[in-house]
């Protein structure tokens, strides 16, 4: 299996090469030359496998430059009941009427990002040891990616993490999870701006090929293909958990900010998993909802990016969206490059031609948005009717799922985090504190270790050069 860029660079690269690289040299994102197809016989053979076994089968279709025995060992060490709280790893919670929550947030940092990041940490350590190299990871987070990356990479040999986050724009719990880590290989940089500023800095540094190579810069954001392909696995696991035969179809509702989580669903659907629809849910930062309704992708400026009660989705520039557009345009890399490199960077938006936008329906996407009032109502109703407490982002997904669900449709809503990460909104909705694991009691009071930096790529480069 070889990988190519979304921006017309047709150079073929292997999985282990792009694992450590992140962005392609031309600024594009990596995708496989083709999506491997699963047929009815494969689906039947995979039904009933443990999560680790299923992960090995799916990942083996994309990774052919790591020996099978080594990959099996990496996967089996990653997806354990000890790490993820249950043998099922991503169990379903039925809410009635064909709606299920797929629990993805039982890992070390209580967010779905652990599902891929725990694997990525083990893959990085394996590959760096195999090469005898070191890696400086540069990432951006609006909340959950940062802690998931840092918990996965802390203490790993040959790895340092430089994580950018928007100063003052995460929940106190999210901030404490990251800033309380005292490991020497973990560096937290609080950027005086919004998440999109952090993400822009990561891309600017990654696009400086000389700096990137000299300082061995890699990334753990969902622009890294390895992280996205790890997320593909739980779509298969959810499908098998919700169906009895491979003749059935299901839909997935996904809270979406950076488009990585739902892009993994797009990949699973392209592989042949019987997904009917992919229901995309945004909060008030509705760039993606606007696109799927109108065909216009219009990035908001920092001042237009709202600070909401589902902060991990306070994003106006969806990095992974380029992967879907590349597929939508028939894998026309030059057209994709013009849209994202020229139209978006110069004008802040692009508009698809009518015949291009008409193809969106073929990929099963529909969308909707949710507000703070919607989140409160959904959290309250779910608690009162089902005794299930959900976080703010999952509430966005559930609200739009119920809005979009068709008669007889099985709908899986991807849970994105546990409620304790957003306690203030839970108190507002339910008048009570969310439960938290005993190990995380009082985390907000722990000493914090971080540096505040301006929203400037040169300042971040200087910090990396001084600390690596």
matplotlib code that plots the C-alpha trace (Angstrom):
import matplotlib.pyplot as plt

x = [0.0, 1.4, 0.3, 0.0, -0.7, -4.0, -2.2, -0.9, 2.5, 2.2, 5.4, 4.5, 5.5, 5.1, 3.2, 6.2, 7.5, 4.3, 3.9, 6.7, 6.1, 2.5, 1.9, 3.2, 6.1, 3.6, 1.4, -1.2, -2.5, -1.7, -4.3, -3.8, -3.6, -6.8, -9.1, -8.9, -12.3, -14.0, -16.4, -19.2, -16.8, -14.4, -17.1, -18.5, -15.0, -14.4, -17.8, -17.2, -13.5, -12.1, -11.4, -7.7, -8.1, -10.4, -7.9, -5.2, -7.3, -8.3, -4.8, -3.1, -4.9, -3.1, 0.3, 2.5, 5.9, 5.7, 6.0, 2.6, 3.8, 5.1, 1.9, -0.2, 1.9, 1.6, -2.2, -2.7, -0.7, -2.8, -6.4, -6.7, -9.4, -6.9, -6.5, -10.0, -12.2, -14.0, -13.3, -15.5, -13.3, -16.1, -19.4, -22.8, -25.4, -28.9, -31.1, -34.2, -35.8, -32.8, -30.4, -27.2, -24.3, -20.9, -18.7, -15.3, -14.2, -13.0, -9.3, -6.7, -7.9, -11.6, -11.9, -12.2, -8.8, -7.3, -8.6, -6.0, -3.4, -2.6, -1.9, 0.1, 2.4, 3.2, 3.8, 6.1, 8.2, 8.4, 9.4, 11.9, 13.6, 13.7, 15.4, 17.5, 16.0, 14.3, 11.1, 9.9, 6.1, 4.3, 0.6, -2.4, -5.3, -8.7, -8.9, -8.8, -6.1, -3.4, -4.0, -4.5, -1.2, 0.7, -0.6, 0.3, 3.8, 4.9, 8.0, 8.3, 11.9, 13.0, 9.9, 9.3, 5.9, 5.4, 1.6, -0.1, -3.4, -5.5, -4.7, -7.7, -10.1, -10.2, -12.2, -10.4, -10.4, -8.9, -6.3, -5.3, -4.9, -2.3, -0.6, -0.2, 2.1, 5.7, 7.4, 10.5, 9.6, 6.2, 6.1, 2.8, 2.6, -0.4, -0.9, -2.5, -5.2, -7.8, -7.4, -7.1, -4.0, -2.5, -3.3, -1.9, 1.4, 1.6, 1.1, 3.5, 6.3, 5.5, 5.7, 9.2, 10.9, 14.4, 13.3, 11.1, 13.9, 16.6, 14.6, 12.8, 9.3, 6.3, 2.7, -0.1, -3.0, -5.5, -3.7, -1.5, -2.9, -1.9, -4.2, -7.1, -6.8, -6.8, -10.2, -11.6, -11.6, -14.3, -16.8, -16.4, -16.7, -19.9, -21.4, -20.9, -22.2, -25.4, -26.3, -26.8, -26.1, -24.0, -27.2, -28.1, -27.1, -26.4, -25.8, -23.3, -23.8, -20.5, -19.8, -17.4, -14.9, -11.7, -13.4, -11.0, -13.5, -16.1, -13.4, -12.6, -16.2, -15.9, -12.9, -14.8, -17.7, -15.4, -14.0, -17.4, -18.7, -22.5, -22.9, -26.0, -25.4, -22.8, -24.6, -22.2, -23.0, -21.4, -21.9, -22.3, -19.1, -20.9, -18.4, -18.9, -22.7, -22.7, -20.7, -22.9, -26.0, -24.6, -21.3, -19.5, -16.6, -16.0, -13.4, -14.2, -11.7, -10.5, -13.0, -15.8, -14.9, -17.3, -16.3, -18.9, -19.7, -18.5, -15.0, -13.3, -15.4, -14.6, -12.9, -13.4, -10.8, -11.2, -7.9, -9.1, -11.8, -9.3, -9.2, -12.9, -12.8, -10.0, -12.2, -15.3, -13.4, -12.4, -8.9, -8.0, -4.9, -4.4, -8.0, -7.8, -4.5, -6.1, -9.1, -7.1, -3.8, -5.1, -8.8, -8.9, -5.5, -6.0, -9.7, -10.9, -13.4, -14.3, -17.5, -17.9, -19.4, -23.0, -22.0, -19.3, -21.6, -24.3, -21.9, -21.9, -25.1, -23.3, -21.1, -23.9, -23.3, -26.0, -25.5, -27.0, -26.0, -26.5, -26.5, -25.9, -29.6, -29.8, -26.9, -28.6, -31.9, -30.3, -28.2, -31.2, -33.5, -31.0, -30.4, -34.1, -35.2, -32.3, -30.2, -27.3, -25.1, -23.4, -20.9, -21.6, -20.1, -21.9, -25.0, -24.4, -24.2, -27.3, -29.4, -28.6, -28.9, -32.5, -33.3, -32.0, -33.1, -35.4, -38.0, -36.4, -32.9, -30.3, -28.2, -25.0, -23.9, -20.2, -19.5, -16.5, -15.7, -17.0, -19.1, -16.5, -14.4, -17.2, -18.5, -19.8, -22.3, -23.4, -24.1, -26.1, -28.1, -28.6, -27.9, -25.3, -21.7, -20.6, -18.8, -15.1, -12.6, -11.0, -7.5, -8.5, -10.0, -8.5, -6.5, -7.4, -5.4, -2.1, 0.9, 0.9, 3.8, 3.3, 4.6, 2.6, 3.6, 2.3, 0.4, 3.6, 5.3, 8.8, 8.3, 7.3, 10.2, 12.5, 11.1, 11.4, 15.0, 15.9, 14.2, 15.0]
y = [0.0, 3.4, 6.9, 10.1, 13.8, 15.5, 18.3, 16.6, 15.4, 11.8, 10.6, 7.2, 6.7, 3.8, 3.9, 4.1, 7.1, 9.1, 8.0, 10.2, 13.0, 14.4, 16.8, 16.0, 18.2, 20.1, 21.0, 18.3, 15.5, 11.8, 9.3, 5.8, 5.4, 3.4, 2.3, -1.4, -3.1, -5.4, -7.9, -9.9, -12.8, -10.5, -8.8, -12.2, -13.4, -10.2, -10.3, -11.6, -10.7, -8.9, -5.2, -5.8, -8.6, -6.4, -3.5, -5.8, -6.9, -3.4, -1.9, -4.7, -3.5, -0.2, -1.2, -3.6, -2.3, -3.4, -7.2, -8.8, -10.2, -6.8, -5.0, -7.6, -7.1, -3.3, -3.5, -6.1, -4.0, -0.9, -2.1, -3.7, -3.8, -2.3, 0.8, 1.3, 0.0, -2.8, -5.9, -4.4, -1.3, 0.7, -0.7, 0.5, 2.1, 1.8, 4.8, 3.3, 4.0, 2.6, 5.2, 4.0, 5.9, 4.3, 4.8, 6.0, 7.9, 5.3, 5.7, 7.5, 11.0, 10.4, 11.4, 9.6, 10.9, 8.1, 5.5, 6.5, 8.3, 5.2, 3.3, 6.2, 6.4, 2.7, 3.0, 6.0, 4.3, 1.1, 2.9, 5.3, 2.4, 0.5, 3.5, 4.6, 8.1, 10.8, 12.8, 16.2, 16.1, 19.4, 19.5, 21.8, 21.1, 22.7, 20.5, 16.7, 16.0, 17.6, 15.5, 12.3, 12.9, 13.8, 10.8, 8.5, 9.9, 10.7, 8.7, 7.3, 6.9, 9.2, 11.4, 15.0, 16.7, 20.4, 21.0, 24.3, 25.2, 28.5, 30.3, 30.4, 28.7, 25.1, 23.9, 23.9, 20.1, 19.9, 22.5, 20.7, 17.3, 18.8, 21.5, 19.3, 16.8, 17.2, 14.8, 16.3, 15.3, 17.2, 20.9, 22.9, 26.2, 28.4, 30.5, 34.0, 33.3, 30.7, 27.1, 28.1, 30.2, 27.1, 24.9, 27.5, 27.6, 23.8, 23.9, 26.8, 24.9, 21.7, 23.6, 24.9, 21.8, 22.8, 23.4, 20.3, 18.0, 19.7, 19.3, 16.1, 17.5, 15.1, 15.6, 13.8, 15.9, 14.2, 15.4, 12.4, 9.5, 6.9, 8.5, 8.7, 5.1, 4.0, 5.6, 3.7, 0.6, 1.7, 2.3, -1.4, -2.3, -0.1, -1.7, -5.2, -4.3, -2.8, -5.4, -9.2, -9.6, -7.9, -7.2, -4.4, -0.8, 1.8, 5.5, 7.4, 10.8, 12.5, 15.8, 17.5, 20.3, 19.4, 16.7, 13.9, 11.8, 11.8, 11.5, 8.1, 7.2, 8.3, 6.0, 3.1, 3.7, 3.9, 0.5, -1.0, -1.0, -0.8, 2.8, 4.4, 8.0, 10.1, 12.8, 15.7, 17.8, 21.2, 23.7, 27.5, 27.4, 25.9, 26.1, 22.4, 22.6, 25.5, 23.6, 20.5, 22.7, 25.1, 23.9, 27.0, 26.4, 29.8, 30.0, 32.4, 34.8, 34.5, 37.3, 35.3, 32.0, 31.7, 30.4, 27.8, 25.2, 22.5, 24.0, 21.2, 22.1, 25.8, 25.4, 27.4, 25.7, 21.9, 20.4, 17.0, 18.3, 18.5, 14.6, 14.4, 17.2, 15.3, 12.2, 14.3, 15.9, 12.5, 12.7, 15.7, 16.9, 20.1, 21.2, 20.4, 22.4, 25.4, 25.4, 25.1, 26.7, 29.5, 30.1, 29.5, 31.0, 34.1, 34.7, 32.7, 30.5, 28.5, 27.6, 24.2, 24.2, 22.9, 19.6, 19.1, 19.8, 17.5, 14.6, 15.1, 13.1, 10.0, 10.0, 9.9, 13.1, 15.2, 17.9, 20.0, 22.4, 22.7, 25.6, 26.0, 25.9, 22.7, 21.1, 21.9, 20.4, 17.3, 16.6, 17.1, 14.9, 12.1, 12.1, 12.2, 9.5, 7.1, 7.9, 8.5, 11.5, 12.9, 15.6, 18.8, 17.6, 14.3, 16.3, 18.2, 14.9, 13.4, 16.5, 16.5, 12.6, 12.8, 15.6, 13.8, 10.2, 8.5, 5.9, 2.5, 3.9, 2.6, 5.6, 5.3, 8.6, 8.7, 9.7, 12.1, 12.7, 12.1, 14.8, 15.6, 17.4, 20.0, 20.2, 23.8, 23.0, 19.7, 21.7, 24.2, 21.5, 19.0, 20.9, 18.3, 17.5, 14.9, 11.9, 11.6, 8.8, 8.7, 9.1, 12.5, 14.0, 17.5, 17.6, 21.3, 22.1, 20.4, 22.5, 23.6, 23.7, 25.7, 28.7, 31.4, 32.4, 34.8, 33.5, 33.5, 30.6, 32.1, 32.3, 28.6, 27.6, 29.4, 27.6, 24.2, 25.0, 25.9, 22.8, 20.0]
z = [0.0, -1.1, -0.2, -2.2, -1.5, -2.0, -3.8, -7.0, -5.7, -7.0, -5.2, -3.6, 0.0, 2.4, 5.7, 8.0, 6.0, 6.3, 10.0, 11.0, 8.5, 8.9, 6.0, 2.6, 1.2, -1.1, 1.9, 1.1, 3.2, 2.6, 1.5, 0.2, -3.6, -3.4, -0.6, 0.0, -0.4, 2.1, 0.8, 2.5, 3.3, 5.1, 7.0, 8.1, 9.1, 11.1, 12.9, 16.5, 16.6, 19.6, 19.1, 19.0, 16.5, 14.4, 14.5, 13.3, 10.3, 9.3, 9.8, 7.9, 4.8, 5.1, 6.7, 4.8, 5.9, 9.5, 9.9, 10.7, 14.0, 15.2, 14.2, 16.0, 19.1, 18.9, 18.5, 21.2, 23.7, 22.8, 22.9, 26.3, 29.0, 31.4, 29.2, 27.9, 30.8, 29.1, 26.9, 24.2, 24.1, 22.4, 23.8, 22.6, 24.9, 23.4, 23.9, 22.2, 18.8, 17.0, 18.5, 20.2, 21.8, 20.9, 23.9, 22.7, 25.8, 28.4, 27.7, 29.9, 29.1, 28.9, 25.2, 21.9, 20.9, 23.0, 20.6, 18.0, 20.1, 22.2, 19.0, 17.6, 20.7, 20.3, 16.6, 17.0, 19.6, 17.5, 14.3, 16.0, 17.7, 14.4, 12.8, 15.7, 15.4, 17.5, 16.8, 17.9, 17.7, 17.1, 17.6, 18.1, 20.3, 21.1, 24.1, 23.8, 21.3, 23.4, 26.6, 24.6, 22.7, 25.9, 27.9, 24.9, 24.4, 28.0, 28.8, 25.3, 24.1, 21.4, 21.5, 22.6, 22.4, 21.7, 22.1, 21.1, 22.7, 22.7, 25.9, 28.2, 25.7, 27.1, 30.1, 33.4, 33.4, 29.9, 30.8, 34.0, 32.2, 30.0, 32.1, 35.2, 33.4, 34.6, 32.2, 30.7, 27.1, 27.3, 26.4, 26.6, 24.7, 25.3, 22.2, 22.6, 20.0, 19.0, 17.9, 14.2, 15.1, 16.7, 13.7, 11.3, 13.2, 13.0, 9.2, 8.8, 10.7, 8.8, 5.5, 6.3, 5.0, 6.1, 9.7, 9.7, 8.5, 10.6, 13.8, 12.9, 13.2, 13.2, 14.0, 16.0, 14.8, 12.7, 9.6, 10.4, 8.4, 11.0, 13.5, 11.1, 10.0, 13.6, 14.0, 11.0, 13.2, 15.6, 12.7, 11.9, 15.7, 16.0, 12.9, 14.2, 17.6, 16.2, 13.6, 13.3, 9.6, 7.0, 5.0, 7.4, 7.1, 9.8, 10.0, 12.2, 13.7, 14.5, 16.3, 14.0, 14.2, 12.4, 10.2, 11.3, 13.2, 10.5, 7.8, 9.3, 8.7, 5.1, 4.7, 6.2, 3.9, 0.9, 1.9, 1.7, 5.3, 4.9, 6.2, 5.0, 6.0, 7.8, 9.9, 10.6, 13.6, 14.3, 17.1, 16.5, 14.5, 11.5, 8.7, 7.8, 8.1, 5.7, 3.2, 3.2, 2.8, 0.2, -1.4, 0.0, 2.3, 4.1, 6.8, 9.7, 11.1, 14.7, 15.8, 14.1, 15.9, 18.8, 22.2, 23.0, 25.6, 23.2, 22.9, 21.1, 18.1, 18.2, 14.8, 11.6, 9.4, 9.2, 8.3, 7.4, 5.1, 2.3, 2.2, 1.5, -1.1, -2.9, -3.2, -4.0, -7.0, -8.4, -6.8, -8.9, -6.9, -8.9, -8.5, -4.7, -4.5, -6.1, -3.8, -0.5, -1.4, -3.5, -2.9, 0.9, 1.7, -0.5, -0.3, 2.8, 0.9, -2.1, -3.9, -5.6, -9.1, -9.1, -10.7, -8.0, -5.1, -6.5, -5.9, -2.1, -1.9, -3.3, -0.2, 2.3, 4.1, 5.7, 8.4, 11.1, 13.9, 17.6, 20.0, 23.7, 24.4, 22.4, 24.3, 27.7, 26.5, 25.0, 28.1, 30.4, 28.3, 27.9, 31.7, 32.5, 30.0, 30.0, 33.1, 30.8, 31.3, 28.1, 27.5, 25.5, 22.2, 22.3, 22.9, 19.7, 17.8, 19.5, 18.8, 15.1, 15.0, 16.3, 14.0, 10.9, 11.8, 9.3, 10.2, 10.8, 10.6, 13.0, 14.2, 16.1, 17.8, 18.5, 22.1, 22.1, 25.8, 29.3, 31.0, 33.7, 31.2, 30.9, 34.4, 34.3, 31.5, 33.2, 36.4, 34.3, 32.6, 35.5, 38.7, 39.8, 39.4, 36.9, 38.3, 37.7, 38.1, 41.6, 40.0, 38.6, 41.8, 42.4, 39.1, 38.7, 41.8, 40.7, 39.8, 36.2, 33.7, 30.5, 28.5, 26.9, 23.4, 20.7, 17.7, 15.6, 13.9, 14.4, 18.2, 18.2, 16.0, 18.4, 21.4, 19.7, 18.6, 22.2, 23.8, 21.5]

ax = plt.figure().add_subplot(projection="3d")
ax.plot(x, y, z, "-o")
ax.set_aspect("equal")
plt.show()
